Amino acid sequence: MASPRLELRLPTEDELAEVADVAARGVHPPEDRPFLTPWGELAPAERARHVMQLHWRRLGRWSEQDWALNLVAFHEGCPVGIQDMRAKEFGVRREIVSGSWLGLEHQGKGLGTEMRAAMLHLAFAELGAQSATSLSFTDNHSSLAVSRRLGYHDDGIDRDVLDGRVVVSQRLRLTPEAWAEHARTPVTVTGLTTACRTLFGLPH
């Protein structure tokens, strides 16, 4: 999948190691805590290991009823982060949830918005999703800004516990109509064959 500045795809083993190195160099400033699972606060080697293990775990557990697609984003041929898309019973519910991260050195350039826009094209235009959801802490202003720029609307809150205290997340939802109204990024998808579509739980 390609957008004007990015290529998003499954990585080779060497490329997975490279994007793990990107994570090891940092995914957020030390004072920030953007993830409910605080993997970004691990030691560099542990951050890299987390990225690699999560990638293989999700591929290994893939089923038509419960899948998670980790796409590495490449900018000028180099990995800069990961955009994921996950769903349960997608063939019936037609709903995905997404998450992403960018290496610190690649933030502030609009790449996060472009990554999400490319993923949304895959979900809505290619896979026929009827809803896309996202979840961000209420103080994660950059992530919330990306969602609202792409047409998401507020959809309630979640309350979780992190390090013994309650944290509040904003749920957001995007409809096909709002996506079509806000879609500005041209995206090209290749390799999505009929056999591949069945892996997402779609009919033959």
N, CA and C atoms as an extended XYZ file, in Angstrom:
612
Properties=species:S:1:pos:R:3:atomname:S:1:resname:S:1:resid:I:1 pbc="F F F"
N         0.854       -1.179        0.000 N   MET     1
C         0.000        0.000        0.000 CA  MET     1
C         0.893        1.233        0.000 C   MET     1
N         0.570        2.197       -0.886 N   ALA     2
C         1.415        3.379       -1.016 CA  ALA     2
C         0.576        4.651       -0.977 C   ALA     2
N         1.103        5.662       -0.284 N   SER     3
C         0.556        7.017       -0.260 CA  SER     3
C         1.667        7.938       -0.768 C   SER     3
N         1.422        9.234       -0.874 N   PRO     4
C         2.454       10.092       -1.477 CA  PRO     4
C         3.844        9.981       -0.865 C   PRO     4
N         3.947        9.848        0.452 N   ARG     5
C         5.268        9.811        1.082 CA  ARG     5
C         5.607        8.488        1.735 C   ARG     5
N         4.654        7.561        1.788 N   LEU     6
C         4.845        6.354        2.578 CA  LEU     6
C         4.527        5.095        1.786 C   LEU     6
N         5.162        4.023        2.198 N   GLU     7
C         4.781        2.678        1.800 CA  GLU     7
C         4.473        1.914        3.072 C   GLU     7
N         3.318        1.249        3.124 N   LEU     8
C         2.928        0.461        4.290 CA  LEU     8
C         2.751       -0.986        3.865 C   LEU     8
N         3.454       -1.896        4.552 N   ARG     9
C         3.398       -3.315        4.187 CA  ARG     9
C         3.979       -4.154        5.312 C   ARG     9
N         3.798       -5.469        5.160 N   LEU    10
C         4.450       -6.392        6.080 CA  LEU    10
C         5.956       -6.338        5.839 C   LEU    10
N         6.758       -6.414        6.895 N   PRO    11
C         8.209       -6.312        6.732 CA  PRO    11
C         8.865       -7.674        6.521 C   PRO    11
N        10.051       -7.640        5.935 N   THR    12
C        10.907       -8.817        5.969 CA  THR    12
C        11.487       -8.940        7.382 C   THR    12
N        12.189      -10.037        7.645 N   GLU    13
C        12.789      -10.196        8.969 CA  GLU    13
C        13.805       -9.090        9.248 C   GLU    13
N        14.612       -8.744        8.244 N   ASP    14
C        15.600       -7.675        8.432 CA  ASP    14
C        14.913       -6.331        8.670 C   ASP    14
N        13.826       -6.076        7.947 N   GLU    15
C        13.108       -4.812        8.112 CA  GLU    15
C        12.413       -4.741        9.463 C   GLU    15
N        11.942       -5.881        9.952 N   LEU    16
C        11.339       -5.902       11.291 CA  LEU    16
C        12.389       -5.534       12.338 C   LEU    16
N        13.597       -6.044       12.174 N   ALA    17
C        14.677       -5.679       13.095 CA  ALA    17
C        14.980       -4.182       13.010 C   ALA    17
N        14.902       -3.615       11.806 N   GLU    18
C        15.171       -2.187       11.639 CA  GLU    18
C        14.115       -1.334       12.320 C   GLU    18
N        12.841       -1.705       12.175 N   VAL    19
C        11.801       -0.896       12.815 CA  VAL    19
C        11.837       -1.089       14.327 C   VAL    19
N        12.289       -2.262       14.785 N   ALA    20
C        12.487       -2.457       16.221 CA  ALA    20
C        13.580       -1.527       16.739 C   ALA    20
N        14.608       -1.310       15.934 N   ASP    21
C        15.671       -0.364       16.304 CA  ASP    21
C        15.131        1.062       16.384 C   ASP    21
N        14.191        1.402       15.489 N   VAL    22
C        13.551        2.718       15.546 CA  VAL    22
C        12.855        2.886       16.896 C   VAL    22
N        12.123        1.852       17.320 N   ALA    23
C        11.444        1.901       18.618 CA  ALA    23
C        12.447        2.023       19.758 C   ALA    23
N        13.588        1.325       19.630 N   ALA    24
C        14.596        1.365       20.684 CA  ALA    24
C        15.141        2.772       20.883 C   ALA    24
N        15.146        3.575       19.825 N   ARG    25
C        15.653        4.950       19.926 CA  ARG    25
C        14.624        5.894       20.552 C   ARG    25
N        13.390        5.415       20.754 N   GLY    26
C        12.384        6.219       21.440 CA  GLY    26
C        11.144        6.439       20.612 C   GLY    26
N         9.973        6.357       21.280 N   VAL    27
C         8.699        6.566       20.597 CA  VAL    27
C         7.881        7.694       21.219 C   VAL    27
N         8.349        8.200       22.365 N   HIS    28
C         7.714        9.363       22.977 CA  HIS    28
C         8.673        9.964       23.993 C   HIS    28
N         8.529       11.251       24.309 N   PRO    29
C         9.389       11.867       25.324 CA  PRO    29
C         9.215       11.174       26.674 C   PRO    29
N        10.253       11.168       27.507 N   PRO    30
C        10.183       10.460       28.793 CA  PRO    30
C         9.038       10.921       29.688 C   PRO    30
N         8.641       12.178       29.569 N   GLU    31
C         7.593       12.693       30.455 CA  GLU    31
C         6.185       12.312       29.999 C   GLU    31
N         6.032       11.779       28.773 N   ASP    32
C         4.722       11.408       28.250 CA  ASP    32
C         4.433        9.934       28.520 C   ASP    32
N         3.120        9.619       28.608 N   ARG    33
C         2.698        8.227       28.794 CA  ARG    33
C         1.487        7.977       27.893 C   ARG    33
N         1.704        7.797       26.590 N   PRO    34
C         0.570        7.724       25.666 CA  PRO    34
C        -0.081        6.346       25.542 C   PRO    34
N         0.544        5.289       26.101 N   PHE    35
C         0.044        3.933       25.881 CA  PHE    35
C        -0.455        3.311       27.181 C   PHE    35
N        -1.618        2.641       27.092 N   LEU    36
C        -2.151        1.949       28.264 CA  LEU    36
C        -1.222        0.803       28.667 C   LEU    36
N        -0.685        0.089       27.679 N   THR    37
C         0.405       -0.849       27.931 CA  THR    37
C         1.697       -0.061       27.767 C   THR    37
N         2.391        0.263       28.847 N   PRO    38
C         3.474        1.253       28.773 CA  PRO    38
C         4.783        0.701       28.209 C   PRO    38
N         4.704        0.101       27.009 N   TRP    39
C         5.900       -0.503       26.411 CA  TRP    39
C         6.916        0.555       25.992 C   TRP    39
N         6.457        1.772       25.716 N   GLY    40
C         7.371        2.835       25.321 CA  GLY    40
C         8.301        3.279       26.430 C   GLY    40
N         8.016        2.866       27.659 N   GLU    41
C         8.850        3.230       28.800 CA  GLU    41
C         9.874        2.152       29.150 C   GLU    41
N         9.864        1.053       28.415 N   LEU    42
C        10.830       -0.007       28.665 CA  LEU    42
C        12.235        0.444       28.269 C   LEU    42
N        13.229       -0.307       28.707 N   ALA    43
C        14.599       -0.057       28.263 CA  ALA    43
C        14.684       -0.277       26.756 C   ALA    43
N        15.610        0.375       26.074 N   PRO    44
C        15.676        0.288       24.607 CA  PRO    44
C        15.637       -1.133       24.052 C   PRO    44
N        16.446       -2.035       24.594 N   ALA    45
C        16.467       -3.404       24.084 CA  ALA    45
C        15.120       -4.085       24.294 C   ALA    45
N        14.457       -3.798       25.408 N   GLU    46
C        13.150       -4.399       25.680 CA  GLU    46
C        12.082       -3.813       24.760 C   GLU    46
N        12.187       -2.521       24.436 N   ARG    47
C        11.250       -1.924       23.465 CA  ARG    47
C        11.369       -2.614       22.117 C   ARG    47
N        12.605       -2.826       21.671 N   ALA    48
C        12.822       -3.499       20.393 CA  ALA    48
C        12.258       -4.911       20.418 C   ALA    48
N        12.485       -5.621       21.517 N   ARG    49
C        11.980       -6.989       21.637 CA  ARG    49
C        10.457       -7.006       21.626 C   ARG    49
N         9.839       -6.042       22.287 N   HIS    50
C         8.374       -5.962       22.311 CA  HIS    50
C         7.818       -5.831       20.895 C   HIS    50
N         8.422       -4.962       20.088 N   VAL    51
C         7.943       -4.751       18.721 CA  VAL    51
C         8.015       -6.047       17.916 C   VAL    51
N         9.124       -6.752       18.016 N   MET    52
C         9.287       -7.984       17.253 CA  MET    52
C         8.359       -9.081       17.752 C   MET    52
N         8.243       -9.230       19.054 N   GLN    53
C         7.384      -10.288       19.591 CA  GLN    53
C         5.918      -10.039       19.278 C   GLN    53
N         5.481       -8.779       19.374 N   LEU    54
C         4.081       -8.468       19.073 CA  LEU    54
C         3.768       -8.753       17.611 C   LEU    54
N         4.700       -8.419       16.725 N   HIS    55
C         4.493       -8.673       15.297 CA  HIS    55
C         4.282      -10.166       15.039 C   HIS    55
N         5.168      -10.993       15.543 N   TRP    56
C         5.056      -12.424       15.293 CA  TRP    56
C         3.869      -13.033       16.037 C   TRP    56
N         3.576      -12.543       17.236 N   ARG    57
C         2.427      -13.058       17.987 CA  ARG    57
C         1.133      -12.814       17.226 C   ARG    57
N         0.989      -11.616       16.669 N   ARG    58
C        -0.247      -11.313       15.948 CA  ARG    58
C        -0.382      -12.137       14.674 C   ARG    58
N         0.703      -12.322       13.957 N   LEU    59
C         0.630      -13.157       12.761 CA  LEU    59
C         0.332      -14.605       13.132 C   LEU    59
N         0.965      -15.087       14.213 N   GLY    60
C         0.779      -16.473       14.614 CA  GLY    60
C        -0.626      -16.788       15.093 C   GLY    60
N        -1.310      -15.786       15.642 N   ARG    61
C        -2.659      -15.993       16.179 CA  ARG    61
C        -3.760      -15.608       15.194 C   ARG    61
N        -3.383      -15.229       13.991 N   TRP    62
C        -4.355      -14.727       13.013 CA  TRP    62
C        -5.429      -15.768       12.712 C   TRP    62
N        -6.693      -15.333       12.716 N   SER    63
C        -7.799      -16.151       12.221 CA  SER    63
C        -8.796      -15.225       11.554 C   SER    63
N        -9.697      -15.789       10.773 N   GLU    64
C       -10.708      -14.971       10.101 CA  GLU    64
C       -11.615      -14.275       11.100 C   GLU    64
N       -11.747      -14.832       12.297 N   GLN    65
C       -12.628      -14.255       13.314 CA  GLN    65
C       -11.923      -13.242       14.217 C   GLN    65
N       -10.603      -13.265       14.241 N   ASP    66
C        -9.863      -12.405       15.169 CA  ASP    66
C        -8.479      -12.161       14.579 C   ASP    66
N        -8.267      -10.981       13.985 N   TRP    67
C        -6.986      -10.714       13.332 CA  TRP    67
C        -6.452       -9.336       13.694 C   TRP    67
N        -5.137       -9.193       13.522 N   ALA    68
C        -4.471       -7.918       13.764 CA  ALA    68
C        -3.353       -7.778       12.737 C   ALA    68
N        -3.421       -6.727       11.950 N   LEU    69
C        -2.471       -6.486       10.863 CA  LEU    69
C        -1.516       -5.368       11.265 C   LEU    69
N        -0.236       -5.716       11.409 N   ASN    70
C         0.805       -4.737       11.725 CA  ASN    70
C         1.513       -4.346       10.430 C   ASN    70
N         1.313       -3.118        9.979 N   LEU    71
C         1.958       -2.632        8.763 CA  LEU    71
C         3.095       -1.696        9.127 C   LEU    71
N         4.293       -2.011        8.668 N   VAL    72
C         5.426       -1.114        8.871 CA  VAL    72
C         5.342        0.011        7.852 C   VAL    72
N         5.539        1.237        8.315 N   ALA    73
C         5.527        2.414        7.438 CA  ALA    73
C         6.964        2.747        7.051 C   ALA    73
N         7.189        2.876        5.735 N   PHE    74
C         8.503        3.226        5.209 CA  PHE    74
C         8.435        4.618        4.588 C   PHE    74
N         9.382        5.453        4.943 N   HIS    75
C         9.503        6.799        4.371 CA  HIS    75
C        10.884        6.912        3.736 C   HIS    75
N        10.888        7.193        2.435 N   GLU    76
C        12.142        7.255        1.677 CA  GLU    76
C        12.951        5.969        1.853 C   GLU    76
N        12.233        4.847        1.887 N   GLY    77
C        12.861        3.538        1.943 CA  GLY    77
C        13.253        3.053        3.319 C   GLY    77
N        13.056        3.877        4.353 N   CYS    78
C        13.459        3.510        5.708 CA  CYS    78
C        12.233        3.366        6.608 C   CYS    78
N        12.206        2.363        7.490 N   PRO    79
C        11.064        2.210        8.400 CA  PRO    79
C        11.019        3.341        9.419 C   PRO    79
N         9.809        3.858        9.655 N   VAL    80
C         9.651        4.981       10.595 CA  VAL    80
C         8.690        4.652       11.726 C   VAL    80
N         7.910        3.589       11.601 N   GLY    81
C         6.941        3.251       12.638 CA  GLY    81
C         6.010        2.159       12.170 C   GLY    81
N         4.953        1.939       12.930 N   ILE    82
C         3.987        0.888       12.625 CA  ILE    82
C         2.570        1.428       12.749 C   ILE    82
N         1.746        1.077       11.774 N   GLN    83
C         0.310        1.351       11.794 CA  GLN    83
C        -0.401        0.015       11.861 C   GLN    83
N        -1.237       -0.190       12.869 N   ASP    84
C        -1.942       -1.466       12.949 CA  ASP    84
C        -3.436       -1.280       12.736 C   ASP    84
N        -4.087       -2.395       12.427 N   MET    85
C        -5.532       -2.447       12.209 CA  MET    85
C        -5.989       -3.795       12.730 C   MET    85
N        -6.994       -3.800       13.630 N   ARG    86
C        -7.421       -5.031       14.283 CA  ARG    86
C        -8.936       -5.169       14.204 C   ARG    86
N        -9.404       -6.417       14.217 N   ALA    87
C       -10.854       -6.641       14.163 CA  ALA    87
C       -11.203       -8.015       14.717 C   ALA    87
N       -12.412       -8.110       15.244 N   LYS    88
C       -12.997       -9.389       15.640 CA  LYS    88
C       -14.318       -9.548       14.889 C   LYS    88
N       -14.510      -10.729       14.303 N   GLU    89
C       -15.720      -11.033       13.510 CA  GLU    89
C       -15.950       -9.956       12.449 C   GLU    89
N       -14.887       -9.584       11.749 N   PHE    90
C       -14.993       -8.500       10.771 CA  PHE    90
C       -15.997       -8.828        9.655 C   PHE    90
N       -16.085      -10.090        9.276 N   GLY    91
C       -17.007      -10.453        8.209 CA  GLY    91
C       -18.456      -10.124        8.534 C   GLY    91
N       -18.781      -10.044        9.826 N   VAL    92
C       -20.138       -9.709       10.261 CA  VAL    92
C       -20.214       -8.259       10.738 C   VAL    92
N       -19.292       -7.864       11.609 N   ARG    93
C       -19.362       -6.546       12.244 CA  ARG    93
C       -18.858       -5.421       11.335 C   ARG    93
N       -17.899       -5.730       10.476 N   ARG    94
C       -17.297       -4.730        9.571 CA  ARG    94
C       -16.787       -3.508       10.339 C   ARG    94
N       -16.112       -3.759       11.454 N   GLU    95
C       -15.574       -2.684       12.281 CA  GLU    95
C       -14.121       -2.982       12.614 C   GLU    95
N       -13.274       -1.953       12.496 N   ILE    96
C       -11.863       -2.116       12.844 CA  ILE    96
C       -11.495       -1.098       13.925 C   ILE    96
N       -10.430       -1.435       14.652 N   VAL    97
C        -9.835       -0.488       15.590 CA  VAL    97
C        -8.370       -0.377       15.213 C   VAL    97
N        -7.786        0.790       15.388 N   SER    98
C        -6.407        0.980       14.946 CA  SER    98
C        -5.548        1.583       16.049 C   SER    98
N        -4.250        1.414       15.873 N   GLY    99
C        -3.262        2.032       16.739 CA  GLY    99
C        -1.998        2.249       15.931 C   GLY    99
N        -1.099        3.068       16.437 N   SER   100
C         0.121        3.331       15.676 CA  SER   100
C         1.190        3.930       16.581 C   SER   100
N         2.411        3.912       16.081 N   TRP   101
C         3.488        4.655       16.718 CA  TRP   101
C         4.507        5.057       15.652 C   TRP   101
N         5.181        6.155       15.920 N   LEU   102
C         6.268        6.662       15.076 CA  LEU   102
C         7.502        6.851       15.936 C   LEU   102
N         8.673        6.593       15.355 N   GLY   103
C         9.900        6.912       16.055 CA  GLY   103
C         9.977        8.406       16.332 C   GLY   103
N        10.570        8.757       17.462 N   LEU   104
C        10.633       10.169       17.869 CA  LEU   104
C        11.197       11.065       16.778 C   LEU   104
N        12.225       10.585       16.073 N   GLU   105
C        12.870       11.435       15.077 CA  GLU   105
C        12.010       11.673       13.850 C   GLU   105
N        10.893       10.947       13.737 N   HIS   106
C        10.024       11.083       12.567 CA  HIS   106
C         8.705       11.788       12.890 C   HIS   106
N         8.547       12.230       14.123 N   GLN   107
C         7.300       12.877       14.517 CA  GLN   107
C         7.294       14.355       14.136 C   GLN   107
N         6.079       14.917       14.054 N   GLY   108
C         5.933       16.326       13.736 CA  GLY   108
C         6.036       16.649       12.268 C   GLY   108
N         5.954       15.639       11.389 N   LYS   109
C         6.082       15.848        9.943 CA  LYS   109
C         4.813       15.476        9.182 C   LYS   109
N         3.760       15.134        9.919 N   GLY   110
C         2.514       14.736        9.275 CA  GLY   110
C         2.477       13.287        8.842 C   GLY   110
N         3.511       12.518        9.176 N   LEU   111
C         3.543       11.120        8.752 CA  LEU   111
C         2.506       10.281        9.493 C   LEU   111
N         2.227       10.620       10.751 N   GLY   112
C         1.224        9.878       11.504 CA  GLY   112
C        -0.158        9.997       10.890 C   GLY   112
N        -0.494       11.199       10.439 N   THR   113
C        -1.781       11.399        9.767 CA  THR   113
C        -1.837       10.618        8.463 C   THR   113
N        -0.741       10.639        7.709 N   GLU   114
C        -0.716        9.927        6.424 CA  GLU   114
C        -0.793        8.417        6.613 C   GLU   114
N        -0.133        7.912        7.657 N   MET   115
C        -0.230        6.486        7.963 CA  MET   115
C        -1.668        6.081        8.239 C   MET   115
N        -2.335        6.850        9.071 N   ARG   116
C        -3.726        6.524        9.428 CA  ARG   116
C        -4.630        6.654        8.208 C   ARG   116
N        -4.416        7.679        7.392 N   ALA   117
C        -5.239        7.863        6.193 CA  ALA   117
C        -5.097        6.681        5.241 C   ALA   117
N        -3.879        6.173        5.088 N   ALA   118
C        -3.667        5.015        4.218 CA  ALA   118
C        -4.379        3.791        4.774 C   ALA   118
N        -4.275        3.570        6.082 N   MET   119
C        -4.947        2.444        6.708 CA  MET   119
C        -6.456        2.540        6.542 C   MET   119
N        -7.006        3.745        6.687 N   LEU   120
C        -8.451        3.926        6.536 CA  LEU   120
C        -8.911        3.644        5.115 C   LEU   120
N        -8.088        3.985        4.134 N   HIS   121
C        -8.428        3.641        2.746 CA  HIS   121
C        -8.524        2.124        2.598 C   HIS   121
N        -7.560        1.404        3.156 N   LEU   122
C        -7.611       -0.056        3.094 CA  LEU   122
C        -8.883       -0.570        3.755 C   LEU   122
N        -9.217       -0.028        4.919 N   ALA   123
C       -10.377       -0.511        5.662 CA  ALA   123
C       -11.685       -0.223        4.930 C   ALA   123
N       -11.872        1.023        4.519 N   PHE   124
C       -13.162        1.417        3.936 CA  PHE   124
C       -13.259        1.098        2.446 C   PHE   124
N       -12.279        1.514        1.662 N   ALA   125
C       -12.386        1.374        0.208 CA  ALA   125
C       -12.127       -0.043       -0.268 C   ALA   125
N       -11.241       -0.765        0.416 N   GLU   126
C       -10.850       -2.088       -0.065 CA  GLU   126
C       -11.544       -3.231        0.674 C   GLU   126
N       -11.771       -3.075        1.984 N   LEU   127
C       -12.335       -4.168        2.779 CA  LEU   127
C       -13.796       -3.951        3.154 C   LEU   127
N       -14.350       -2.786        2.826 N   GLY   128
C       -15.771       -2.544        3.070 CA  GLY   128
C       -16.144       -2.351        4.518 C   GLY   128
N       -15.253       -1.781        5.321 N   ALA   129
C       -15.568       -1.508        6.726 CA  ALA   129
C       -16.735       -0.539        6.834 C   ALA   129
N       -17.512       -0.693        7.887 N   GLN   130
C       -18.623        0.209        8.161 CA  GLN   130
C       -18.341        1.124        9.344 C   GLN   130
N       -17.217        0.897       10.024 N   SER   131
C       -16.865        1.734       11.161 CA  SER   131
C       -15.391        1.533       11.471 C   SER   131
N       -14.727        2.627       11.858 N   ALA   132
C       -13.343        2.560       12.336 CA  ALA   132
C       -13.293        3.276       13.673 C   ALA   132
N       -12.641        2.656       14.644 N   THR   133
C       -12.584        3.244       15.975 CA  THR   133
C       -11.133        3.457       16.397 C   THR   133
N       -10.974        4.350       17.361 N   SER   134
C        -9.657        4.643       17.909 CA  SER   134
C        -9.838        5.035       19.365 C   SER   134
N        -8.761        4.969       20.125 N   LEU   135
C        -8.813        5.252       21.552 CA  LEU   135
C        -7.537        5.980       21.937 C   LEU   135
N        -7.675        7.141       22.590 N   SER   136
C        -6.504        7.914       23.017 CA  SER   136
C        -6.769        8.499       24.397 C   SER   136
N        -5.715        8.558       25.226 N   PHE   137
C        -5.851        9.265       26.487 CA  PHE   137
C        -6.307       10.695       26.212 C   PHE   137
N        -7.098       11.239       27.128 N   THR   138
C        -7.658       12.578       26.900 CA  THR   138
C        -6.594       13.666       26.860 C   THR   138
N        -5.389       13.375       27.364 N   ASP   139
C        -4.319       14.366       27.291 CA  ASP   139
C        -3.340       14.098       26.142 C   ASP   139
N        -3.658       13.112       25.293 N   ASN   140
C        -2.818       12.823       24.123 CA  ASN   140
C        -3.316       13.660       22.957 C   ASN   140
N        -2.999       14.948       22.992 N   HIS   141
C        -3.600       15.901       22.069 CA  HIS   141
C        -3.208       15.646       20.619 C   HIS   141
N        -1.991       15.188       20.376 N   SER   142
C        -1.567       14.974       18.993 CA  SER   142
C        -2.357       13.835       18.353 C   SER   142
N        -2.571       12.743       19.090 N   SER   143
C        -3.335       11.622       18.553 CA  SER   143
C        -4.787       12.011       18.323 C   SER   143
N        -5.362       12.734       19.283 N   LEU   144
C        -6.751       13.175       19.122 CA  LEU   144
C        -6.891       14.123       17.932 C   LEU   144
N        -5.889       14.967       17.715 N   ALA   145
C        -5.944       15.904       16.591 CA  ALA   145
C        -5.923       15.156       15.264 C   ALA   145
N        -5.117       14.096       15.172 N   VAL   146
C        -5.088       13.284       13.950 CA  VAL   146
C        -6.469       12.697       13.690 C   VAL   146
N        -7.073       12.122       14.717 N   SER   147
C        -8.392       11.507       14.551 CA  SER   147
C        -9.418       12.519       14.070 C   SER   147
N        -9.462       13.674       14.691 N   ARG   148
C       -10.476       14.663       14.326 CA  ARG   148
C       -10.210       15.257       12.952 C   ARG   148
N        -8.941       15.363       12.580 N   ARG   149
C        -8.600       15.856       11.245 CA  ARG   149
C        -9.126       14.909       10.166 C   ARG   149
N        -9.215       13.626       10.508 N   LEU   150
C        -9.652       12.626        9.534 CA  LEU   150
C       -11.142       12.333        9.617 C   LEU   150
N       -11.872       13.046       10.483 N   GLY   151
C       -13.323       12.933       10.500 CA  GLY   151
C       -13.935       12.122       11.612 C   GLY   151
N       -13.126       11.603       12.544 N   TYR   152
C       -13.674       10.853       13.672 CA  TYR   152
C       -14.513       11.783       14.562 C   TYR   152
N       -15.496       11.192       15.225 N   HIS   153
C       -16.256       11.944       16.216 CA  HIS   153
C       -16.184       11.220       17.564 C   HIS   153
N       -16.414       11.970       18.638 N   ASP   154
C       -16.344       11.401       19.985 CA  ASP   154
C       -17.407       10.315       20.160 C   ASP   154
N       -17.027        9.270       20.901 N   ASP   155
C       -17.904        8.114       21.045 CA  ASP   155
C       -17.861        7.584       22.475 C   ASP   155
N       -17.755        8.501       23.452 N   GLY   156
C       -17.727        8.093       24.849 CA  GLY   156
C       -16.315        7.988       25.388 C   GLY   156
N       -16.207        7.471       26.609 N   ILE   157
C       -14.903        7.340       27.253 CA  ILE   157
C       -14.728        5.932       27.810 C   ILE   157
N       -13.469        5.559       28.024 N   ASP   158
C       -13.120        4.355       28.757 CA  ASP   158
C       -12.330        4.769       29.990 C   ASP   158
N       -12.516        4.045       31.091 N   ARG   159
C       -11.747        4.277       32.314 CA  ARG   159
C       -10.971        3.006       32.625 C   ARG   159
N        -9.640        3.143       32.714 N   ASP   160
C        -8.777        2.009       32.990 CA  ASP   160
C        -7.870        2.354       34.167 C   ASP   160
N        -7.097        1.373       34.590 N   VAL   161
C        -6.150        1.577       35.681 CA  VAL   161
C        -4.735        1.428       35.135 C   VAL   161
N        -3.899        2.420       35.400 N   LEU   162
C        -2.493        2.404       35.014 CA  LEU   162
C        -1.671        2.799       36.232 C   LEU   162
N        -0.811        1.905       36.673 N   ASP   163
C         0.032        2.150       37.854 CA  ASP   163
C        -0.799        2.549       39.075 C   ASP   163
N        -1.941        1.882       39.260 N   GLY   164
C        -2.741        2.103       40.451 CA  GLY   164
C        -3.616        3.340       40.429 C   GLY   164
N        -3.714        4.015       39.306 N   ARG   165
C        -4.590        5.193       39.232 CA  ARG   165
C        -5.469        5.098       37.986 C   ARG   165
N        -6.607        5.767       38.045 N   VAL   166
C        -7.543        5.749       36.933 CA  VAL   166
C        -7.051        6.673       35.823 C   VAL   166
N        -7.076        6.168       34.600 N   VAL   167
C        -6.775        6.984       33.428 CA  VAL   167
C        -7.998        6.960       32.512 C   VAL   167
N        -8.263        8.088       31.879 N   VAL   168
C        -9.450        8.231       31.032 CA  VAL   168
C        -9.025        8.326       29.574 C   VAL   168
N        -9.663        7.519       28.741 N   SER   169
C        -9.402        7.538       27.305 CA  SER   169
C       -10.642        8.004       26.557 C   SER   169
N       -10.422        8.761       25.508 N   GLN   170
C       -11.503        9.201       24.628 CA  GLN   170
C       -11.685        8.174       23.522 C   GLN   170
N       -12.887        7.626       23.406 N   ARG   171
C       -13.202        6.764       22.266 CA  ARG   171
C       -13.623        7.629       21.100 C   ARG   171
N       -13.221        7.225       19.898 N   LEU   172
C       -13.594        7.957       18.693 CA  LEU   172
C       -14.061        6.965       17.631 C   LEU   172
N       -14.970        7.412       16.773 N   ARG   173
C       -15.536        6.538       15.740 CA  ARG   173
C       -15.621        7.294       14.419 C   ARG   173
N       -15.354        6.581       13.342 N   LEU   174
C       -15.401        7.151       11.998 CA  LEU   174
C       -16.340        6.325       11.136 C   LEU   174
N       -17.268        6.984       10.458 N   THR   175
C       -18.210        6.309        9.564 CA  THR   175
C       -17.687        6.383        8.132 C   THR   175
N       -18.191        5.529        7.231 N   PRO   176
C       -17.780        5.618        5.831 CA  PRO   176
C       -18.073        6.988        5.223 C   PRO   176
N       -19.194        7.586        5.619 N   GLU   177
C       -19.567        8.887        5.054 CA  GLU   177
C       -18.588        9.974        5.496 C   GLU   177
N       -18.237        9.977        6.791 N   ALA   178
C       -17.286       10.970        7.281 CA  ALA   178
C       -15.898       10.734        6.694 C   ALA   178
N       -15.529        9.455        6.524 N   TRP   179
C       -14.235        9.153        5.894 CA  TRP   179
C       -14.189        9.702        4.473 C   TRP   179
N       -15.246        9.450        3.693 N   ALA   180
C       -15.269        9.920        2.306 CA  ALA   180
C       -15.186       11.446        2.239 C   ALA   180
N       -15.806       12.112        3.205 N   GLU   181
C       -15.794       13.574        3.220 CA  GLU   181
C       -14.413       14.134        3.546 C   GLU   181
N       -13.648       13.407        4.365 N   HIS   182
C       -12.350       13.913        4.829 CA  HIS   182
C       -11.159       13.290        4.111 C   HIS   182
N       -11.399       12.268        3.268 N   ALA   183
C       -10.291       11.590        2.594 CA  ALA   183
C        -9.632       12.535        1.597 C   ALA   183
N        -8.365       12.831        1.816 N   ARG   184
C        -7.609       13.735        0.941 CA  ARG   184
C        -6.327       13.094        0.424 C   ARG   184
N        -5.961       11.948        0.981 N   THR   185
C        -4.684       11.325        0.658 CA  THR   185
C        -4.879       10.233       -0.398 C   THR   185
N        -4.269       10.369       -1.577 N   PRO   186
C        -4.373        9.297       -2.574 CA  PRO   186
C        -3.601        8.061       -2.113 C   PRO   186
N        -4.235        6.902       -2.223 N   VAL   187
C        -3.645        5.656       -1.744 CA  VAL   187
C        -3.815        4.588       -2.825 C   VAL   187
N        -2.767        3.809       -3.043 N   THR   188
C        -2.807        2.692       -3.981 CA  THR   188
C        -2.563        1.402       -3.225 C   THR   188
N        -3.458        0.434       -3.405 N   VAL   189
C        -3.341       -0.858       -2.741 CA  VAL   189
C        -3.078       -1.926       -3.794 C   VAL   189
N        -2.066       -2.750       -3.561 N   THR   190
C        -1.757       -3.856       -4.470 CA  THR   190
C        -1.686       -5.152       -3.675 C   THR   190
N        -1.968       -6.255       -4.356 N   GLY   191
C        -1.812       -7.573       -3.742 CA  GLY   191
C        -2.983       -8.066       -2.931 C   GLY   191
N        -4.092       -7.324       -2.909 N   LEU   192
C        -5.255       -7.756       -2.127 CA  LEU   192
C        -6.112       -8.681       -2.996 C   LEU   192
N        -5.701       -9.915       -3.100 N   THR   193
C        -6.375      -10.898       -3.935 CA  THR   193
C        -7.625      -11.431       -3.240 C   THR   193
N        -8.420      -12.191       -3.984 N   THR   194
C        -9.604      -12.817       -3.398 CA  THR   194
C        -9.213      -13.745       -2.254 C   THR   194
N        -8.149      -14.516       -2.453 N   ALA   195
C        -7.684      -15.413       -1.394 CA  ALA   195
C        -7.254      -14.625       -0.162 C   ALA   195
N        -6.632      -13.468       -0.380 N   CYS   196
C        -6.209      -12.638        0.740 CA  CYS   196
C        -7.414      -12.075        1.493 C   CYS   196
N        -8.441      -11.676        0.761 N   ARG   197
C        -9.632      -11.102        1.387 CA  ARG   197
C       -10.310      -12.105        2.320 C   ARG   197
N       -10.256      -13.385        1.973 N   THR   198
C       -10.889      -14.381        2.848 CA  THR   198
C       -10.192      -14.443        4.200 C   THR   198
N        -8.913      -14.101        4.276 N   LEU   199
C        -8.195      -14.108        5.544 CA  LEU   199
C        -8.746      -13.056        6.501 C   LEU   199
N        -9.397      -12.018        5.951 N   PHE   200
C       -10.011      -10.989        6.775 CA  PHE   200
C       -11.456      -11.336        7.151 C   PHE   200
N       -11.915      -12.527        6.752 N   GLY   201
C       -13.263      -12.953        7.075 CA  GLY   201
C       -14.298      -12.529        6.059 C   GLY   201
N       -13.843      -12.064        4.888 N   LEU   202
C       -14.775      -11.623        3.849 CA  LEU   202
C       -15.178      -12.800        2.971 C   LEU   202
N       -16.353      -12.751        2.350 N   PRO   203
C       -16.823      -13.873        1.535 CA  PRO   203
C       -15.967      -14.039        0.274 C   PRO   203
N       -15.967      -15.228       -0.261 N   HIS   204
C       -15.204      -15.522       -1.482 CA  HIS   204
C       -15.749      -14.687       -2.655 C   HIS   204
